[in-house]
Amino acid sequence: MKTRPLHPKFGLIVEDVDLREVTADQLYPEIRAAFETHSALLFPAQALDDASHIALARLFGPLENREAMAANDADMEFIVPAVSNETETGVADAASLHTLDLQANMLWHTDSTFLPVPALVNILTAKVVPPEGGETELASTRAAWAEMPAALKDSLRDAVIWHRLSHSRSKISAELGAQIKMTRWPDRPWRAVWPNPVTGEEALYIASHSFAIQGLGHEKAGALTDDAIAFCTQDRFVYSHAWSPGDVLIWDERAVLHRGRPWDYTKPRTLKSICCSVTEADGLAAMRIV
């Protein structure tokens, strides 16, 4: 693959691959190796429809179908989720719960930390982009962990962090956080450091959904979480992507925080996102709390 750096500390831009042509035997092994080593991959100017998007995602692992998880119905049809302010009746009002939910994605987060099985990867592609704004930013918690001051690192190394979706949503709006869609998942604990089973490198596993640290009081846990996220999201660890239609960003949820950025909410913006769940081969056992 023809590649060049995405960011000085992580990520690659892949310039000569048509993702519609990737199969388990053709190109995927190289893509997966780059994913494990570099944590984030950008494929500019792709042409993924929903079917090819799904086919690519299945190579990484089980499709994350939250509605099926919530209904305990493994046979429920998978529909590619849209991250969009476009609705059936037009662009959503800026003050609506729909738009507030999009704004919650502007907090630094890791997808699915609140689910029974967390996400391995997000494969995100742009369909409609506004004239300006609406970027997606990535922060490497692997690079940040490697450079973290010893005192902060020592306080997190053996930590167990609890995650709750409604916690992050309530930061934006109490009404949003109280929605059934936000409260239906039980609180979920994970270890704070995720070792990559392929490379052996460690990354901090944290999110805006993080609401408690086992053994610490509320104030200390909140301060430690804030300090950790603030360190990981310094400019030197962050890549900001200005979307063009067709771009595909793929990142490792075990080692990357991300967030959306604001735009003029009267303008449409639609991205399509598929997360795949981790498997035992992705290091899940090391993160579980027995």
C-alpha positions as CSV (number, residue, x, y, z in Angstrom):
1,M,0.0,0.0,0.0
2,K,1.2,3.5,-0.7
3,T,1.1,5.4,2.6
4,R,2.3,8.5,4.3
5,P,1.9,9.7,7.9
6,L,-1.4,11.0,9.1
7,H,0.2,12.7,12.2
8,P,3.7,12.7,13.5
9,K,2.8,10.3,16.4
10,F,0.2,8.0,14.9
11,G,-1.9,7.2,11.8
12,L,-1.4,6.6,8.1
13,I,-3.0,8.0,5.0
14,V,-3.5,5.2,2.4
15,E,-3.6,6.6,-1.1
16,D,-3.9,3.7,-3.5
17,V,-6.6,1.4,-2.2
18,D,-10.2,1.0,-3.3
19,L,-11.9,-0.2,-0.1
20,R,-14.7,-1.9,-2.2
21,E,-12.0,-4.3,-3.5
22,V,-10.7,-5.4,-0.1
23,T,-11.3,-9.0,0.9
24,A,-10.0,-11.3,3.7
25,D,-7.2,-12.4,1.4
26,Q,-6.6,-9.3,-0.6
27,L,-5.3,-6.1,1.2
28,Y,-7.1,-6.7,4.5
29,P,-4.1,-8.4,6.1
30,E,-2.0,-5.3,5.2
31,I,-4.8,-2.9,6.4
32,R,-5.2,-4.8,9.7
33,A,-1.4,-4.8,10.3
34,A,-1.3,-1.1,9.7
35,F,-4.4,-0.6,12.0
36,E,-2.7,-2.5,14.9
37,T,0.6,-0.6,14.5
38,H,-0.6,2.9,13.7
39,S,-4.1,3.1,15.3
40,A,-5.8,5.2,12.7
41,L,-6.1,5.0,8.9
42,L,-7.4,7.6,6.4
43,F,-8.6,6.5,2.9
44,P,-9.4,9.6,0.9
45,A,-12.0,9.8,-1.9
46,Q,-13.7,6.4,-1.5
47,A,-17.1,5.3,-2.8
48,L,-18.5,3.1,-0.1
49,D,-22.3,2.4,-0.3
50,D,-23.9,0.7,2.7
51,A,-23.3,-2.8,1.3
52,S,-19.6,-2.3,0.7
53,H,-19.3,-0.5,4.1
54,I,-20.8,-3.5,5.8
55,A,-18.6,-5.9,3.9
56,L,-15.4,-4.0,4.9
57,A,-16.6,-3.9,8.6
58,R,-17.2,-7.6,8.8
59,L,-13.5,-8.2,8.1
60,F,-12.7,-6.5,11.4
61,G,-15.2,-8.4,13.5
62,P,-18.9,-8.7,14.6
63,L,-21.0,-5.7,13.6
64,E,-22.1,-3.7,16.6
65,N,-25.9,-3.7,16.5
66,R,-27.0,-1.7,19.6
67,E,-30.7,-2.2,18.9
68,A,-30.2,-5.9,18.7
69,M,-28.2,-5.9,21.9
70,A,-30.8,-3.9,23.7
71,A,-33.6,-6.2,22.5
72,N,-31.5,-9.3,23.0
73,D,-32.3,-10.3,19.4
74,A,-29.3,-11.5,17.5
75,D,-31.4,-11.8,14.3
76,M,-32.4,-8.2,14.2
77,E,-31.5,-6.5,10.9
78,F,-28.4,-4.3,10.9
79,I,-28.9,-0.8,9.5
80,V,-25.8,1.3,9.0
81,P,-26.0,4.1,11.6
82,A,-26.0,7.7,10.3
83,V,-24.3,10.5,12.3
84,S,-26.4,13.2,10.9
85,N,-28.5,16.3,11.5
86,E,-30.7,15.4,8.5
87,T,-34.1,13.8,9.4
88,E,-37.1,12.7,7.4
89,T,-38.5,16.2,7.7
90,G,-35.3,18.1,6.9
91,V,-32.4,19.5,9.0
92,A,-33.0,19.1,12.7
93,D,-33.6,22.2,14.8
94,A,-30.4,23.3,16.6
95,A,-32.2,23.1,20.0
96,S,-33.7,19.6,19.4
97,L,-32.6,16.5,21.4
98,H,-31.4,15.1,18.1
99,T,-28.9,17.9,17.6
100,L,-28.0,17.9,21.3
101,D,-27.1,14.2,21.0
102,L,-24.8,15.1,18.1
103,Q,-23.2,17.8,20.3
104,A,-22.6,15.2,23.0
105,N,-20.3,13.5,20.4
106,M,-18.2,16.7,20.6
107,L,-17.0,15.5,24.0
108,W,-13.8,13.5,23.8
109,H,-15.0,9.9,23.9
110,T,-14.4,6.3,23.0
111,D,-17.4,4.5,21.4
112,S,-19.3,1.8,23.3
113,T,-17.3,1.7,26.6
114,F,-20.8,1.4,28.2
115,L,-21.8,-1.8,26.3
116,P,-21.4,-5.4,27.4
117,V,-18.8,-5.8,24.6
118,P,-16.9,-2.7,23.7
119,A,-15.9,-1.6,20.2
120,L,-12.7,-2.5,18.4
121,V,-13.0,-0.1,15.5
122,N,-15.1,2.7,14.0
123,I,-15.2,2.9,10.2
124,L,-16.6,6.3,9.5
125,T,-17.3,7.8,6.0
126,A,-18.5,11.2,4.9
127,K,-21.7,11.5,2.7
128,V,-22.7,15.2,3.1
129,V,-20.4,17.8,4.6
130,P,-21.0,21.4,5.5
131,P,-19.1,24.3,3.8
132,E,-17.0,24.7,7.0
133,G,-16.7,23.1,10.4
134,G,-17.9,19.6,11.4
135,E,-14.4,18.1,11.6
136,T,-13.6,14.9,13.4
137,E,-10.6,14.9,15.7
138,L,-8.6,11.9,16.9
139,A,-6.3,11.7,19.9
140,S,-3.9,8.8,20.4
141,T,-4.1,7.5,24.0
142,R,-1.2,5.2,23.1
143,A,1.2,8.0,22.3
144,A,-0.1,10.0,25.2
145,W,0.3,7.1,27.6
146,A,3.9,6.6,26.5
147,E,4.6,10.3,27.4
148,M,2.5,10.7,30.4
149,P,4.1,11.9,33.6
150,A,4.9,9.2,36.1
151,A,2.7,10.4,38.9
152,L,-0.4,10.6,36.6
153,K,0.5,7.3,34.9
154,D,0.9,5.5,38.3
155,S,-2.5,6.7,39.5
156,L,-4.1,5.1,36.4
157,R,-2.2,2.0,35.7
158,D,-4.2,-0.3,37.9
159,A,-7.4,1.7,37.9
160,V,-10.8,0.3,37.1
161,I,-13.0,2.9,35.4
162,W,-16.8,2.8,35.3
163,H,-18.7,3.9,32.2
164,R,-22.2,5.2,31.7
165,L,-23.7,6.6,28.5
166,S,-26.2,8.9,30.3
167,H,-23.3,10.5,32.2
168,S,-21.8,12.0,29.0
169,R,-25.2,12.9,27.6
170,S,-26.2,14.7,30.9
171,K,-23.2,17.0,30.5
172,I,-25.0,18.4,27.4
173,S,-28.6,18.2,28.6
174,A,-30.3,16.6,31.7
175,E,-33.3,15.9,29.4
176,L,-31.1,14.2,26.9
177,G,-29.3,12.1,29.6
178,A,-32.7,10.9,30.9
179,Q,-33.8,9.4,27.6
180,I,-34.4,5.6,27.7
181,K,-31.9,5.2,24.8
182,M,-29.3,6.7,27.2
183,T,-30.2,4.9,30.4
184,R,-30.9,1.3,29.1
185,W,-27.3,0.1,29.6
186,P,-26.1,-1.0,33.0
187,D,-22.9,0.7,34.3
188,R,-19.8,-1.0,32.9
189,P,-16.3,-1.4,34.4
190,W,-13.1,-1.8,32.4
191,R,-9.5,-1.7,33.3
192,A,-7.8,1.6,32.5
193,V,-5.0,0.3,30.4
194,W,-5.5,-1.7,27.2
195,P,-2.4,-3.7,26.0
196,N,-2.4,-4.3,22.3
197,P,-2.1,-8.1,21.9
198,V,-0.2,-7.8,18.6
199,T,2.3,-5.0,19.3
200,G,2.4,-5.2,23.1
201,E,2.0,-1.4,23.3
202,E,-0.3,0.0,26.0
203,A,-3.0,2.7,25.6
204,L,-5.2,4.5,28.1
205,Y,-8.9,3.4,27.8
206,I,-11.1,6.3,28.9
207,A,-14.0,8.3,27.7
208,S,-16.5,11.1,28.4
209,H,-18.7,8.2,29.6
210,S,-16.3,7.6,32.4
211,F,-18.1,8.5,35.7
212,A,-16.2,6.7,38.5
213,I,-12.9,5.1,39.4
214,Q,-13.2,2.1,41.7
215,G,-11.9,3.0,45.2
216,L,-11.8,6.7,44.7
217,G,-14.4,9.3,45.9
218,H,-16.4,11.2,43.4
219,E,-14.3,14.4,43.4
220,K,-11.0,12.6,43.2
221,A,-12.2,10.3,40.4
222,G,-13.6,13.2,38.4
223,A,-10.4,15.2,38.7
224,L,-8.3,12.2,37.7
225,T,-10.5,11.5,34.7
226,D,-10.4,15.1,33.6
227,D,-6.6,15.3,34.0
228,A,-6.1,12.1,32.0
229,I,-8.3,13.2,29.2
230,A,-6.8,16.7,29.1
231,F,-3.3,15.2,28.9
232,C,-4.3,12.8,26.1
233,T,-6.0,15.5,24.0
234,Q,-3.1,18.1,23.9
235,D,-2.5,19.4,20.4
236,R,0.6,17.2,20.0
237,F,-1.5,14.0,20.3
238,V,-4.4,15.2,18.1
239,Y,-5.2,14.9,14.4
240,S,-8.1,17.0,13.1
241,H,-9.8,15.8,9.9
242,A,-11.6,18.2,7.6
243,W,-14.0,16.0,5.7
244,S,-14.5,15.6,2.0
245,P,-17.3,13.4,0.7
246,G,-16.1,9.8,0.3
247,D,-13.3,10.0,2.9
248,V,-13.1,7.0,5.2
249,L,-11.5,7.2,8.6
250,I,-10.8,3.9,10.5
251,W,-9.5,4.0,14.1
252,D,-8.7,1.7,16.9
253,E,-11.2,2.3,19.7
254,R,-8.8,0.7,22.2
255,A,-6.2,3.4,21.6
256,V,-7.9,6.5,20.2
257,L,-10.2,9.1,21.7
258,H,-12.3,11.1,19.2
259,R,-14.8,14.0,19.0
260,G,-16.8,15.9,16.4
261,R,-16.5,19.6,16.0
262,P,-19.3,22.2,15.7
263,W,-20.7,23.6,12.4
264,D,-23.6,25.7,11.3
265,Y,-26.5,23.5,12.3
266,T,-28.7,24.9,9.6
267,K,-26.4,23.1,7.1
268,P,-26.7,19.3,6.6
269,R,-23.9,17.0,7.7
270,T,-24.2,13.2,7.3
271,L,-21.5,10.6,8.1
272,K,-22.1,6.9,8.2
273,S,-20.5,4.9,11.0
274,I,-20.0,1.2,11.7
275,C,-18.4,-0.1,14.8
276,C,-17.3,-3.7,15.2
277,S,-17.1,-5.4,18.6
278,V,-13.9,-6.6,20.1
279,T,-13.3,-10.4,20.3
280,E,-11.0,-12.4,22.6
281,A,-8.3,-12.0,20.0
282,D,-8.4,-8.3,20.4
283,G,-7.4,-8.4,24.1
284,L,-10.8,-8.4,25.7
285,A,-9.8,-10.7,28.6
286,A,-7.1,-8.3,29.8
287,M,-9.8,-5.6,30.3
288,R,-12.5,-7.6,32.0
289,I,-13.1,-7.3,35.7
290,V,-13.4,-10.8,37.2
